[in-house]
Amino acid sequence: MKMPYFPFLGVLLFATCSKSETTTTNTRIVGGQDTIIEKYPSMVQIEYFGPWNGIWDQQCAANILTTYWVLTAAHCFNEEVEFMRIRAGSTYRMTGGSVHYVDFVRNHPDYDDQDGYYYDADIGVIKLLTPVVYSPYIQKGTIVSQSFVVPDNYPVVHAGWGGIYTAGPPSYILQDVTVYTINRTECARRYRDGLSKSITDNMVCAGILDVGGCDACYGDSGGPLYAGDVIVGIVSFGENCGDPFYPGVSASVAAFSDWSVANAR
C-alpha cells in the first residue's frame, strides 16, 4: 500500500497532553488510554494480506455506513481488493469480531496522490462481499451533513489501533484521544511554510497546537474524527505523530457527505 513520506496519523490516544516527544522512537507519547469497541461500534479495522509472508496485518481503519458499505481514506486502497478485508466488532487488533472480505472500492474522483505526500479528496467507500450484522459492538455510523462547518478549537476525538508514537508499534487495544480543531488558515500556513504543502478546503486539521502529544498515528488512516458521536473527519496524513507544530490532517467528511451517501449503494 502506498504511504506518504511521513508517518500517517494513526491514533495515539490520551486523556491529557503534554509536550510531544516525537524525535525519538523509544519514548511513548504520554497520556494514552484504552477504550472499548462498544464506545465506537461504527469503527472497523482494515487488514492487508502479504502474499510474500502469508500474514494479515491491520494498517488502516474505516467506518460503517450500512451493512454492506464502509467509509475510509482513499489512500488505504492502492492494492488489489483480494488482499484486503475488514474486521468489525472487536476492541482488539487483529483478533475477535467478524471478518468480511472486500468486493470493490470507489475512491473519490478528485483524489490526488501524485506527489505521494499529501492527499486532497482522500476519501472512498468500500463494498463488502458479506454484510456486517448489527449488535452492541457493530453499528452504523453517523456522518456530518454536507457543508457543515465545525468551529475552530472544538473538541474532537480520534480512535484507533495505530502507532503509539512516531514509527512506533501499534496498539493491541483500541485507543481514543481528545484533540481540538485548528483554524484551517493557520494549519495551511504551517504546512506551507515548513513543508511547502497545501491544506485545502476538503481537509480539517486537529491537534493541540504548540503542545502536541495527542494525535492519530500510522495505522489509523481511514479512521474517524468524531465531534460528539458524529464523524466529521477521516484520518489522512500528518508530520510525525503528535507534532506540536504540525496538526494532524483529516479529510473533511462535510465536503463529501453527499458523494459518500450516493456512492454507498
Secondary structure in CASP SS format (residue, H / E / C, confidence):
PFRMAT SS
TARGET T0000
AUTHOR 0000-0000-0000
METHOD secondary structure of the structure
MODEL  1
M C 1.00
K C 1.00
M C 1.00
P C 1.00
Y C 1.00
F C 1.00
P C 1.00
F C 1.00
L C 1.00
G C 1.00
V C 1.00
L E 1.00
L C 1.00
F E 1.00
A C 1.00
T C 1.00
C C 1.00
S C 1.00
K C 1.00
S C 1.00
E C 1.00
T C 1.00
T C 1.00
T C 1.00
T C 1.00
N C 1.00
T C 1.00
R C 1.00
I C 1.00
V C 1.00
G C 1.00
G E 1.00
Q C 1.00
D E 1.00
T C 1.00
I C 1.00
I H 1.00
E H 1.00
K H 1.00
Y C 1.00
P C 1.00
S C 1.00
M E 1.00
V E 1.00
Q E 1.00
I E 1.00
E E 1.00
Y E 1.00
F E 1.00
G E 1.00
P C 1.00
W C 1.00
N C 1.00
G C 1.00
I E 1.00
W E 1.00
D E 1.00
Q E 1.00
Q E 1.00
C E 1.00
A E 1.00
A E 1.00
N E 1.00
I E 1.00
L C 1.00
T C 1.00
T C 1.00
Y C 1.00
W E 1.00
V E 1.00
L E 1.00
T E 1.00
A C 1.00
A H 1.00
H H 1.00
C H 1.00
F C 1.00
N C 1.00
E C 1.00
E C 1.00
V H 1.00
E H 1.00
F H 1.00
M E 1.00
R E 1.00
I E 1.00
R E 1.00
A E 1.00
G C 1.00
S C 1.00
T C 1.00
Y E 1.00
R C 1.00
M C 1.00
T C 1.00
G C 1.00
G C 1.00
S E 1.00
V E 1.00
H E 1.00
Y E 1.00
V E 1.00
D E 1.00
F E 1.00
V E 1.00
R E 1.00
N E 1.00
H C 1.00
P C 1.00
D C 1.00
Y C 1.00
D E 1.00
D C 1.00
Q C 1.00
D C 1.00
G C 1.00
Y C 1.00
Y C 1.00
Y C 1.00
D E 1.00
A C 1.00
D C 1.00
I C 1.00
G E 1.00
V E 1.00
I E 1.00
K E 1.00
L E 1.00
L C 1.00
T C 1.00
P C 1.00
V C 1.00
V C 1.00
Y C 1.00
S E 1.00
P C 1.00
Y C 1.00
I E 1.00
Q C 1.00
K C 1.00
G C 1.00
T E 1.00
I E 1.00
V C 1.00
S C 1.00
Q C 1.00
S C 1.00
F C 1.00
V C 1.00
V C 1.00
P C 1.00
D C 1.00
N C 1.00
Y C 1.00
P E 1.00
V E 1.00
V E 1.00
H E 1.00
A E 1.00
G E 1.00
W C 1.00
G C 1.00
G E 1.00
I C 1.00
Y C 1.00
T C 1.00
A C 1.00
G C 1.00
P C 1.00
P E 1.00
S C 1.00
Y C 1.00
I E 1.00
L C 1.00
Q E 1.00
D E 1.00
V E 1.00
T E 1.00
V E 1.00
Y E 1.00
T E 1.00
I E 1.00
N C 1.00
R H 1.00
T H 1.00
E H 1.00
C H 1.00
A H 1.00
R H 1.00
R H 1.00
Y H 1.00
R H 1.00
D H 1.00
G H 1.00
L H 1.00
S C 1.00
K C 1.00
S C 1.00
I C 1.00
T C 1.00
D C 1.00
N C 1.00
M E 1.00
V E 1.00
C E 1.00
A E 1.00
G E 1.00
I C 1.00
L C 1.00
D C 1.00
V C 1.00
G C 1.00
G C 1.00
C C 1.00
D E 1.00
A C 1.00
C C 1.00
Y C 1.00
G C 1.00
D C 1.00
S C 1.00
G C 1.00
G C 1.00
P E 1.00
L E 1.00
Y E 1.00
A E 1.00
G C 1.00
D C 1.00
V E 1.00
I E 1.00
V E 1.00
G E 1.00
I E 1.00
V E 1.00
S E 1.00
F E 1.00
G C 1.00
E C 1.00
N C 1.00
C C 1.00
G C 1.00
D C 1.00
P C 1.00
F C 1.00
Y C 1.00
P C 1.00
G E 1.00
V E 1.00
S E 1.00
A E 1.00
S E 1.00
V H 1.00
A H 1.00
A H 1.00
F C 1.00
S H 1.00
D H 1.00
W H 1.00
S H 1.00
V H 1.00
A H 1.00
N H 1.00
A C 1.00
R C 1.00
END
